[in-house]
């Protein structure tokens, strides 16, 4: 089995199919080469010696330009090549202005769907509220809130066995359907559901780890199906509220309606806050 392959017959670089070691002798489609360094699987290696300014051909087209000499059997990296594409030009006799004309779909012009226009221009098809911790130390509080909110606000699907046991104990069973009944009445009719996210980050690790977590959480909040979010924090972790706000500002997103720190995260205050915040989310 070959240890390397090429994508197109005109390519001057190959792709390693497995980890290769310096000094290995390879013979591929009539080309003999000795690897001058270790090359990891999926990385590219030179099938010939390249000088500065040479063009790297892959997929049968130019993909890069050499900026540092690469020996035959050497690996291609971002330090020895830079992006390059094939040159193109429009025929000198072509005088018409080039423009894009969008396709017309008259049959769809009068069709609509139920959605939610967000302030950042996105359109959602659902309306969810998020509870997010900035640090894993708040995961337990998130779980406690999830149990209370999903059950009491009408979003939790009852376990059918629990319903069956309840009706049998109370002697209220009148038919099979009773076993699968659940409370459909929602306290906040404008909200399709409340999602409680947890993670194992936010504290420890590097600042870069904290920033990566912040960027991920801000992406969840920006989702067009999210109406808003309540963020729980301790205040002592690497992932700070200010970092999340900066990430949301870069996304032109302002959906975070409440920040709850450890000194005021009482259930009563959260309920009062949600009553005030959630009602206008369909507007």
N, C-alpha and C positions, 0 to 999 in steps of 0.2 A: 504494500500500500504506500502511495506517495505521501511524503511528509509535507510537501508544499504544493500549491496549485496556482494557476493564473486564471484570471476572469475572462480575458479575451486574448486571442492569438497574437495580437500586436503589442501586448503589454511588455514593458521592460522591468517590471517588478512582480514578485510573487507574494502569495499569502501563506504564512505558516499554518499548517493544520494541527500542529501540536507543539509543545515546548521543544525548542532546539538548543543544542549546546555548541559553544565555540569549538572549532576544530572538526566538526562533523563534515564528512565528505558526502555531497549529494550529486546525483545525476538525474536531471529532469528534462525530458524531451530533447535529449541531445546536448543539454547545457550542463557542464560540470562546474561545480563551485564548492569552495571550502568556506564554511562559516567563520567569520572573524570575531564574532561575539555571540553571547546568548541571545536568543530571540524567542519571545513568548508567543504562544498560540494566538492566531488572528492578527499578528503584526506583519508588516510588510518588509521584504528584504530585496536588496538590489541584485538583479540578474546580470548586471554589468557594472563597471566602474563609472561613476558620475562625477563630473566637474561642476564648479559653480556656474549657474546659468543653464544647465541641462534641464530638459523637460522630462517629468515623470509621466509615463503613459499607463493608465489603468482603465479598465472597461473599454479599451480601444480609443480613449480620448485623453487629452492632457488634463491632469488633475493637480499638478504641483510643479514648482520650480526649485532646483537645488540651490541652496545658499551656502552649504559647506560640502567639501568633497566627501563622497560616500564610496567606500571600496566595494568591489564585487563580493557579495556575501555579507554585506553590512545591513544594519537595520535602519529603516526610515523613521525619523522622529520629528517632532515639531521644531527641534533645534537645527535640523539640517535641510528641511524643505519648507516652502511656504505655498500658500494656495495660488493656483493659476488655472485659468480656463483657456479654451481654444479661442483664437482671434476670430472675429466675425465682422462683416460690414454689409451694408445695404448697397445694392447695385447703384452706381452713379447715375444711371438713367431713371431711377425710381424717384419721382418728384412728389408723389402724393404724401400727404401728412398721415402719419401712423397714429391711430387711436383705437381704443377698445370700445366696442359697442356691446353692452350687455344683452344677453338673450332676453326675449320677451315671453312672458308666460301669462297671457290674458286670462286663461282659465283659472288662474290662482289669485288674480287681483282682488276679487271679492270674497275670498275665503279667509277665515279667521280661526283663531284658537284661543282658548282661555289661558291667559298668561299674566305676568306681572312685569311692568316696566320698572327697571331699577334706575337709580339716579346716574349710574355710570354708563348708561346706554344699553346694558344687557337686558334680556328678556327671559324670565324664568317660567317654568310650567308648574312649579310647586312653591310652597311657602313654608320653609322650615326655620326653626330657631336652633342655634347651637349653644351648647355649654362646653367651654374649652379651658383646660388648665394650662398654665404656662410652665408648670413644673410637676413632676411625677408625684411629689408629696401631696398634691391635691387630688390624686386619683380616688382616694377613699371618699372624699367629700363629693366628688362627681358621682360615684356609685350610689351614695346615700341619696343624693338629689334625684338621680335617675329613678330609683325605686319609688320615691315619694311622688315625683311629678308624673311619671308615666301612669301610675295607678290612679291618682286622684284627679288628674286633668283629662282622663279619658283616652289616653293614647296606648295603654298597655293591652295586649291581647291576653285574655285570661287562658290559663292552662285548662284544657277541656276536662281533665281528670279532677282538677280542683272544683270545677263547676259541678261535675257529676257528684262528687262527694258531698258538696254543700247541699245540693238538692235532696240527696238521699237522707242526710242527717236531719234536714228541716222538714222532710216529708212533703216537699212541694213538687216533686216530679210529676209532670202531667204529660210528658211526651218526649220523644227523642231529641227534639230541637232544644229543649231546656238545657241539655248537657253542653250546648255550644253557644249559649247566649253570652253576650258581653255588653258592657256599658258603652253605647255609641255616643252618648252625650258628652261633648267637649266643652270645657270651660271657655277656651279661646277659639271661637269658631273660625277666625281668620288664619289660624295656624294649622298646617297639615300634620305637623309632628314636631317633636323636640328631640334632637340628637345630642348624645353625650359622648364626647371624644376623650380618650385617655391615651397616654404615651409614657415612655420611660426616660424622657429626656428633660432638658431645661436647667439641670444643675449638674455640676461635674463636667468632665470633658473639656473641650476647648471653646473659646468664644465663637470659633467658626461653626462648631457643632450647634451652639445655641442659635446662631443666625440661620443655619439651615433649617432648624426646627421652626423658627419664627416665619421663615418664608413658606414652609409647608402649611402652617396654620393659617397664614394670611390667604393662601390659595383656597383653602376650604371656605373661609369666610367670604371670599369674592365670588364663589359659585353663584350663578344667577338664581338658583333654587333656594338660596339662603336669604331670609328676610333680615336677620340680625344675629348678634351673638352676645353672650355673657361670658366674660373671661375671668377666671379665678387665678389669683396669684398670692404668693407669700411675701414677695418683695425682696428676698435675700438671694434669689437664684440668678444664674447668668442670663436667662431669657427674660428680659424686662418688658414691662408694659410699653415703655417708650420705643423699644425696638419694634414691637408689633405695630404700633401706630405709624412709625416711619415706613414699615413695609407696606402697610395699607395705603398710606399716602402715595407711595410710588405706583400703586395699582389704581389710584384714583377711586378708592373705596372707603366708605365711611359708615360701615354697617355695625360696628361695635357700639352697642347702646349702653353697655354698663361694664365697669371694671369693679370686681369684688375682691378686696384684699382680706387677709385673715382676720383683721380686727372688726370687720362689719359684715361678714358673710353669714348672717343669720337667715334662716328660712323665711321669717316674716318679712324681712326687708327685701329679699329676692322676690317674693310673691307680690308685694306692693309695687316693686319696680316693674315686674312683668305686666301687671294690670295696666300700668301707665304706658308702657312701651309697645306692647303687642297689638293693641287695638287698631292703630292706624296703619298696620303693615300692608294692607291691600290698597292703600291710596297711592 
